[in-house]
Amino acid sequence: MVDNGQANAFDSFNDGLAAPPIIALGLTVRGPATDRARERVNVIQPELPVRESSILLFRCLRDSHQAAMSELTDDWVDHLETQGDYNAVADLIALCVHGRDVTDEHFRESLE
């Protein structure tokens, strides 16, 4: 479909599924990083436990702007319920910043 000029084929497919949020998020992060995919992440992510969403979001966050990571981290910190939630977020942040300069001021302050 994409080869035939339907650049939004993956988003249309994912949006048309009646999948549980965890499945929809998993599919979203494995597809193209479109504006629609980012919207879907922003809607689905708060519906899931922090641990589950942070693990799934690693791939797309590693390549995203630090401001996006900062925004999600702020949200997750407000919703930590278990030690597993805390561990998942701490691991995700460590993996995302490993070997990189933290250039986003708000994100840097969040880490301190």
C-alpha positions in Angstrom: 0.0 0.0 0.0 2.8 2.4 0.9 4.5 1.6 -2.4 1.3 2.5 -4.2 1.2 6.0 -2.7 -0.7 5.5 0.5 1.8 6.9 2.9 -0.6 6.7 5.9 -1.4 3.0 5.3 0.1 1.8 8.6 -1.7 4.5 10.6 -5.0 3.7 8.9 -4.6 0.0 9.6 -3.7 0.7 13.3 -6.5 3.2 13.8 -9.0 0.7 12.3 -8.1 -2.1 14.7 -10.2 -2.7 17.8 -7.0 -3.7 19.6 -6.4 -3.4 23.4 -4.3 -0.3 24.2 -1.1 -2.4 24.9 -1.3 -4.0 21.4 -2.1 -0.7 19.7 0.9 1.0 21.4 3.1 -1.9 20.5 2.1 -1.7 16.9 2.5 2.1 16.9 6.1 2.1 18.1 7.0 -0.5 15.5 5.6 1.6 12.6 6.6 4.8 11.0 7.1 7.9 13.3 4.3 10.0 11.8 2.3 12.8 13.4 -0.6 10.4 13.8 1.6 7.9 15.5 2.7 10.5 18.0 -0.9 11.5 18.6 -1.8 7.8 19.2 1.0 7.4 21.7 -0.1 10.5 23.6 -3.7 9.1 23.8 -2.8 5.5 24.6 0.2 5.9 26.9 -1.7 7.4 29.9 -4.2 4.5 29.8 -1.4 1.9 30.6 0.6 1.2 33.7 3.9 3.2 33.6 6.0 0.0 33.4 4.2 -1.3 30.4 4.2 1.9 28.4 7.8 2.9 29.2 9.1 -0.5 28.1 7.2 -0.3 24.8 8.3 3.3 24.2 12.0 2.8 24.4 12.6 2.4 20.7 10.8 5.6 19.7 12.1 7.6 22.6 15.7 6.8 21.9 15.4 8.6 18.6 13.1 11.4 19.8 13.9 14.9 21.0 14.8 15.2 24.7 11.9 17.5 25.2 9.5 14.7 24.3 11.3 12.4 26.8 11.1 15.1 29.4 7.4 15.5 28.9 6.7 11.8 29.2 9.0 11.5 32.2 7.2 14.2 34.0 3.9 12.4 33.4 5.3 9.0 34.5 6.7 10.4 37.7 3.2 11.6 38.7 1.8 8.0 38.1 4.5 5.8 39.6 2.6 3.1 41.6 5.1 0.2 42.0 8.8 -0.4 42.3 8.5 -2.0 38.8 7.2 1.3 37.4 10.1 3.2 39.0 12.7 0.7 37.7 11.3 0.7 34.2 11.4 4.5 34.0 14.9 4.7 35.5 16.2 2.1 33.1 14.5 3.8 30.1 16.1 7.2 31.0 19.5 5.6 31.6 19.4 3.9 28.2 18.1 7.0 26.4 20.8 9.3 27.7 23.7 6.9 27.7 26.5 8.3 25.6 24.5 11.4 24.8 24.7 15.0 26.0 21.5 16.1 27.8 20.8 19.4 25.9 17.2 20.0 27.0 17.2 22.2 30.1 14.0 20.9 31.5 15.0 17.3 31.0 18.4 18.1 32.7 16.6 19.6 35.7 14.3 16.6 35.9 17.3 14.3 36.1 19.0 16.2 38.9 
